[in-house]
Amino acid sequence: MNELKLIAFDLDGTLLDSVPDLAVAADQAVRELGFAGVTEEQVRDYVGNGADILIGRALSQSLTINPEFSPELLAQGRVLFDDFYQQSGHKLSHLYPAVKETLAALKQAGFTLALVTNKPSKFVPEVLAQHGIDHFFSDVLGGDAFPERKPNPVALNWLMEKHACQPSEMLMVGDSKNDILAAKNAGCRSFGLTYGYNHGEPIATSDPDFVADNIAELLEVVAVSA
């Protein structure tokens, strides 16, 4: 990893446990539409593919969205979800252990840090600032920054082009199959975290280059002292 220059991080499930707030908003949205509510445990399985997919799964009470649902229903659910999530103030979300210390050590060591999340862009700056980690990132790319989300590599390719990096000089850090696949599709290495949201599937199944239980282990991989 001696040539590493750029480290891209996922947000939800990697740096931040945001499910408690997402679950409240999803529950309120589906109930508003006359559907059965959802629990935090269910929403932990539903997140990771963007808000449109999350609300579709919540309405369907399944990882597979009901094909009979109209686009209008799904769009209405998304609007309600966004409203309720905005109103939440993100008060129930919290950083995972060692996140802030790890980001600080990497920044101090001279790495360029970027955020690549499937979360809607409009929510990201507020969440980062609220948890005191906004100043670590040179680039913040939300789920609507490009036409395609992870596992499509477009955001990672854009970062490499912007920062004049080769795939060998970039690492993607995430908790889900989408993160690992995005890295593979971009030709760069990946660091998979065993916690977070991966639809109940062990992150090792996606074959990341590194697997860890705590984000602080990233410092060992890139040879940085905390």
C-alpha positions in Angstrom: 0.0 0.0 0.0 3.1 2.3 -0.3 1.7 4.1 -3.3 -1.7 4.8 -1.8 -2.8 8.5 -2.1 -6.6 8.6 -2.1 -9.0 6.9 0.3 -12.7 6.9 -0.4 -15.2 6.2 2.3 -18.8 5.1 2.3 -21.0 6.9 5.0 -24.0 4.9 6.3 -22.9 1.7 7.9 -19.2 2.6 7.6 -18.7 5.9 9.4 -22.1 6.5 10.7 -24.9 4.3 12.2 -27.8 6.2 10.7 -30.4 3.4 10.7 -32.2 4.6 13.9 -33.2 7.9 12.1 -33.8 6.2 8.7 -36.1 3.7 10.4 -38.2 6.3 12.1 -38.6 8.2 8.8 -39.4 5.1 6.8 -41.9 3.9 9.3 -43.7 7.3 9.3 -43.7 7.4 5.5 -45.2 4.0 4.9 -47.8 4.5 7.7 -48.8 7.8 6.2 -49.6 5.9 3.0 -51.7 3.4 4.8 -49.2 0.6 4.8 -47.9 -1.5 7.8 -45.0 0.1 9.7 -41.4 -1.1 9.6 -39.0 -1.8 12.5 -35.4 -0.7 12.9 -34.3 -4.3 12.4 -36.1 -4.5 9.1 -34.6 -1.2 7.9 -31.1 -2.5 8.7 -31.6 -5.0 5.9 -33.3 -2.5 3.6 -30.6 0.2 3.5 -27.5 0.5 1.3 -28.9 1.1 -2.2 -30.3 4.6 -1.9 -33.5 6.2 -0.6 -35.7 5.2 -3.5 -34.9 1.5 -3.0 -35.2 1.8 0.8 -38.7 3.2 0.6 -39.7 0.7 -2.0 -38.5 -2.1 0.3 -40.2 -0.6 3.3 -43.5 -0.4 1.5 -43.0 -4.0 0.2 -41.8 -5.3 3.6 -39.2 -7.1 1.6 -35.8 -6.8 0.0 -37.7 -7.3 -3.3 -39.8 -4.4 -4.2 -43.4 -5.3 -5.1 -43.6 -5.0 -8.9 -47.3 -4.0 -8.7 -46.4 -0.8 -6.9 -46.9 2.2 -9.3 -44.1 4.7 -9.9 -46.5 7.4 -8.4 -46.8 5.5 -5.1 -43.0 5.0 -4.8 -42.4 8.7 -5.6 -45.0 9.7 -3.0 -43.3 7.5 -0.5 -39.9 9.0 -1.3 -41.2 12.5 -0.8 -42.7 11.6 2.6 -39.6 9.8 3.6 -37.4 12.8 2.8 -39.6 15.1 4.7 -39.7 12.9 7.8 -35.9 12.3 7.6 -35.2 16.0 7.4 -37.5 16.6 10.4 -35.6 14.0 12.4 -32.6 16.2 12.9 -30.5 13.0 12.7 -30.6 12.9 16.5 -30.4 9.2 16.8 -27.5 8.6 14.4 -24.0 8.2 15.8 -20.4 7.6 14.6 -19.0 4.1 14.9 -16.1 3.6 17.3 -12.7 5.2 16.3 -14.1 6.9 13.2 -13.1 10.4 14.0 -9.6 9.4 15.4 -9.0 7.3 12.3 -10.0 10.0 9.8 -7.8 12.6 11.7 -4.8 10.3 11.6 -5.2 9.6 7.9 -5.6 13.3 7.1 -2.6 14.2 9.3 -0.5 11.6 7.4 -1.3 13.4 4.1 -3.8 11.1 2.5 -6.6 12.7 0.4 -10.0 11.6 1.9 -13.2 11.5 -0.1 -16.8 10.5 0.7 -18.8 8.4 -1.7 -22.3 7.6 -0.5 -25.6 6.4 -2.0 -27.3 8.8 0.5 -29.2 11.7 -1.2 -26.8 14.6 -1.5 -29.0 17.1 0.2 -28.7 15.3 3.6 -24.9 14.7 3.5 -23.3 18.0 4.5 -25.6 18.5 7.5 -24.9 15.0 8.8 -21.2 15.4 8.4 -21.1 18.7 10.1 -23.4 17.5 12.9 -20.9 14.8 13.7 -17.8 16.9 13.3 -16.2 15.1 10.4 -17.0 17.4 7.4 -13.6 19.0 7.4 -11.8 15.7 6.7 -13.1 15.3 3.1 -11.8 17.0 0.0 -14.8 15.7 -2.0 -18.3 14.7 -0.9 -20.3 12.8 -3.5 -23.9 11.8 -2.7 -26.1 9.2 -4.4 -27.4 11.7 -7.0 -24.0 13.2 -7.9 -23.9 11.0 -11.0 -26.6 9.1 -13.0 -25.5 5.8 -11.5 -24.7 4.8 -7.9 -22.4 2.3 -6.4 -21.7 -0.5 -7.4 -21.2 1.6 -10.6 -17.6 2.9 -10.4 -18.4 6.4 -11.9 -17.8 8.3 -8.7 -14.5 6.5 -8.0 -13.4 7.0 -11.6 -14.2 10.7 -11.3 -12.2 11.0 -8.1 -9.2 9.3 -9.7 -9.3 11.6 -12.7 -9.7 14.7 -10.5 -6.8 13.8 -8.2 -4.6 12.3 -11.0 -4.5 8.9 -9.3 -4.1 5.4 -10.8 -6.4 2.6 -9.4 -3.4 1.3 -7.5 -3.2 4.6 -5.6 -6.8 4.5 -4.4 -8.6 2.5 -1.7 -12.4 2.2 -1.1 -13.6 1.7 2.5 -17.1 0.4 3.0 -19.4 -2.0 4.7 -21.5 -3.4 1.8 -21.2 -5.5 -1.3 -21.9 -2.3 -3.3 -18.8 -0.7 -1.9 -16.6 -3.7 -2.7 -18.0 -4.1 -6.2 -17.6 -0.4 -6.9 -13.9 -0.8 -6.0 -13.5 -3.9 -8.2 -15.2 -2.1 -11.1 -12.9 0.8 -10.7 -9.8 -1.5 -10.5 -8.8 -0.3 -7.0 -8.5 -2.1 -3.7 -11.1 -2.3 -1.0 -11.3 -2.4 2.8 -14.5 -4.1 4.0 -15.9 -3.6 7.5 -17.8 -6.4 9.2 -20.4 -4.2 10.9 -22.9 -2.0 9.0 -25.5 -2.9 6.5 -25.0 -5.7 4.0 -28.4 -7.4 3.9 -27.2 -10.0 6.4 -24.4 -11.2 4.2 -20.8 -11.3 5.6 -18.7 -8.7 3.9 -15.9 -11.3 3.3 -18.2 -13.0 0.8 -17.7 -10.0 -1.5 -13.9 -10.7 -1.4 -12.5 -7.3 -0.4 -8.7 -7.0 -0.2 -8.9 -6.3 3.5 -11.6 -7.2 6.2 -11.8 -5.6 9.6 -14.0 -5.4 12.6 -13.0 -1.8 13.5 -12.1 1.1 11.2 -9.0 1.8 13.3 -7.5 -1.3 11.7 -7.2 0.8 8.5 -4.3 2.6 10.1 -2.3 -0.6 10.3 -3.0 -1.4 6.6 -1.7 2.0 5.4 1.1 2.1 8.1 -0.1 5.2 9.9 0.3 5.7 13.7 -2.8 6.8 15.5 
